[in-house]
Amino acid sequence: MEPAALPPGAESTATEVLPPAAPPIRLAVLLAFILICVALLAWRLFYWQVLQHEWLKQQASSEQVREQVLPPQSGVIYDARGHILAASVAADFVSADPSAVADPGLTVERLSPIIGVPAAQLRAKLTEDAGSYVRLSGKVDDRVRRQVLALRLPGIQLEPTTQRVYPEGTLAAHLLGFADGEGQAWYGLEDYYRSTITGHPGRIRAEMDTAGTEIGFGLRERAAPLDGYDLILTIDRTIQHFAERELEQALERHEAESGTIIVLDVTTGAIVAMASYPTFNPNHYDRFQAGLFRNPAISMPFEPGSTFKLVTVAAAIDLGLINPHTTYTDTGAVTIGPHTIHNWDGRSYGHTTVTALLQKSLNTGAIWVAQLLGPQRFYRYVTAFGFGRRTGVDLQGEAPGRFRNSAASGWTPSDLATNSFGQGITATPLQLISAIAGLANHGQRMRPYVVQARVNPKTEEVVATTVPAVAEQVVKPSTARTMLQLMEAVARQGETSYALVPGYRVGGKTGTASIPTSDGYDPELTIASYVGVAPIDVPRFAILVKIDQPKSVPWGSVVAAPTFRNIAEALMVYYRIAPSDPAGRQAAQRAAALKRQATPSPVPSDEGARNDG
């Protein structure tokens, strides 16, 4: 219907209606919002695809590619005759990727009794650990490994590793040290030769599927491990066994707490046996207190007592100040400042000789010799003999020992007196026997060592050998010969005959040292020791026997000398060293056989003259 027409001359009052115009600000805001969104999207794309490209690549690779460490085979430790003392055997850790475990309940039920981990502990590891890796067990043997593989449980893996074993149990435990459950070496040869024995690990990188199983035709890279070298020792298992047995019997016989025996080859410095008690089993190191792991033969210095008189006398003979027949007047006591020092037995011997000084182990005689030397020359020889510094033996944890030799260190004239007979100076058992071995080797003190060769186990090639090294020419060869004669005279005509070996010439010196305390020296506690050489005519071995705090009798002549004799005799027989007196040897053997027939179960006698120093 058309609108009505207006009369002529009339004006229209209606206005034209137009659509409203959009406000310009709204368009601007909308456009800006769109541009910001596009910019943010572009930035995020740039951030992830460009800036974080490598990280994303690594993340994807970590989910698809797993890297596995291949442990090297640690070297075997052999004794001098090829017997295995330490070796590594194959073992595995059982681990899991919790995210790939399809049924945690079933996995726990089937796995727990096999690996010996409580179900509750196993369930917690599989369900509470948010990571992609968790170790479920300690090292397991091959039997358990096969059982785990047979289960074919998703997400459960085996990590190949090795486990250190010691077939001889406690034998030479202090020498060997041990490797713990993680393969970390502790103490002894295991620690000292750690890098040589352990080798270097290899690696495998392989693509895995979602169940943690390696993809057959996927990426696989392998770097083989570099196995460790084998060690061949100077230790002879048979002699080590014998030394340990003799030590335990001596401790039991004399109700002693601890002790040490060392057998040293005087011509090379090679350690043939080194036994200490109490000991531990390196296969079960976690069952023993940590204090037992230190090797007392090299890490626990003690005051050597009268055995040190050999060093004092040797120094004066070397300088031409005395000889075995030199005489002096023994008064039985020496006063130095506020201190009066007596002979061990309280007696005076009047007109006596240097030989008698050692035979009777006279403290005042040793003081007289040290005063002839004077402090400067005395301590020069003490240092040359190796005291106050490490021997350099290839074992972990060696202590240097100590003595005062200057005003700065608190030295006084009474130190010269007491040091002359082994009091107020400390040395390790190895330092002491190394010094005495120098007297048996033409005056040359050799550097002691335990490893004679390192061998590549794959090629059986000897990659390194230990060349015997002279540590110091401590005295002239003529002095060394004189000292051997004196040591033999001490054994034959001096303190006791307990150290004598029928048919062989041996020599040595006893020691009975008081144990220092914070208030001086304990009169009830002693260390009984014996150092000697066998045979004297062609010296081969130096032997130290040290017994701590014997309760039966205190004297080294009664406690330690018989053990020296037993070990020396065993060495002569084992190494087939011809006796210097075959008739005497045969007579002694016949007498021993008759004694065994008459007394099937002999009881050792510890009675004897108590005239040791």
Secondary structure by P-SEA (a helix, b strand, c coil): cccccccccccccbbbbbcccccaaaaaaaaaaaaaaaaaaaaaaaaaaccaaaaaaaaaaaacbbbbbbbcbbbbbbccccccccbbbbbbbbbbcccccccaaaaaaaccccccccaaaaaaaacccccccccccccccaaaaaaaaaaccccbbbbbbbbbbbccccccccccccccccccccccccccccccccccccbbbbbbccccccccccbbbbbbbbbbbbbbbcccaaaaaaaaaaaaaaaaaaccccbbbbbbcccccccccccccccccccccccccccccccccccccccccccaaaaaaaaaaaaccccccbbbbbccccccccbbbbcccccccccccaaaaaaaccaaaaaaaaaaacaaaaaaaaaaaccccccccccccccbbbbbccccccccaaaaaaacccccbbbcaaaaaaaaaaaaccccccccccccccccccccccccccccccccccccaaaaaaaaaaaaaaaacccccccccccbbbbbbbbbbbbbccccccccbbbbbbbbbcccccccbbbbbbbcccccccccccccaaaaaaaaaaaaaaaccccccaaaaaaaaaaaaaaaaaccbbbbbcccccccc
